[in-house]
Amino acid sequence: MGGHTASDETQLGRRLALACIAALQAEEAGGEAADPARFAFPPRGKPRYAGGPDFSIAHSAPIVACAAVTRGDVGLDVECDEAIERLTLGAICDAGELELVRTLGVRAVWMAKEAALKAGGGTIEQIASVRVCAGGAQFRAVQYHAQPILLGNRWPACVMTSEPAVPFEVRSL
């Protein structure tokens, strides 16, 4: 996917969201086709599918991915750039999170924060208020449950769900 612009990644993310929602609805009894007109993609904030599953889009070259859940809220983050490990998270982490950085690495804590932030519909300016703990995170008084995954058998990603052990669908390009 080299050479794709942010706009290309946004369009791919929208197509993946449609595919994820269609797959989830097909599994439901009497599932209906996903309707592109029911999507709302605000310039800032969480995209929505009216009356349907919650979903989250993430992109980090060369991956664009989408996660969708049948109930509750979901957030997804993927970080392919090794430079993420050079971030200093002291300004956005408490002492417990900094200990997690030492044991899990910067990438894992950053992805957990961003996935919980996305699940809760927050903006990047609110990332310091996400609290990561072993197995999840808390944001806006909601506990999120972490499910680390690999995309393309190579790229680490984190799915956060507001419901424990909720089934989810992930698609990536």
HULIN-V50744 format. One record per backbone hydrogen bond with DSSP energy under -1.0 kcal/mol. NH is the residue of the N-H (numbers start at 0). CO is the residue of the C=O. If there is no record, write none. Layout:
<<NH | CO> <NH | CO>>
This chain:
<<3 | 0> <8 | 4> <9 | 5> <10 | 6> <11 | 7> <12 | 8> <13 | 9> <14 | 10> <15 | 11> <16 | 12> <17 | 13> <18 | 14> <19 | 15> <20 | 16> <21 | 17> <22 | 18> <23 | 19> <24 | 20> <25 | 21> <26 | 22> <27 | 23> <30 | 27> <37 | 34> <38 | 35> <39 | 47> <47 | 39> <49 | 37> <51 | 48> <55 | 66> <57 | 64> <59 | 62> <62 | 59> <64 | 57> <65 | 170> <66 | 55> <67 | 168> <68 | 53> <74 | 159> <76 | 157> <78 | 155> <83 | 80> <84 | 81> <85 | 82> <86 | 83> <91 | 88> <97 | 93> <98 | 94> <99 | 95> <100 | 96> <101 | 97> <102 | 98> <103 | 99> <104 | 100> <108 | 104> <109 | 105> <110 | 106> <111 | 107> <112 | 108> <113 | 109> <114 | 110> <115 | 111> <116 | 112> <117 | 113> <118 | 114> <119 | 115> <120 | 117> <121 | 116> <125 | 122> <126 | 123> <128 | 125> <129 | 126> <130 | 137> <132 | 135> <135 | 132> <136 | 143> <137 | 130> <138 | 141> <141 | 138> <143 | 136> <144 | 160> <145 | 134> <146 | 158> <148 | 156> <150 | 154> <153 | 150> <154 | 150> <156 | 148> <157 | 76> <158 | 146> <159 | 74> <160 | 144> <161 | 72> <165 | 162> <168 | 67> <170 | 65> <172 | 63>>
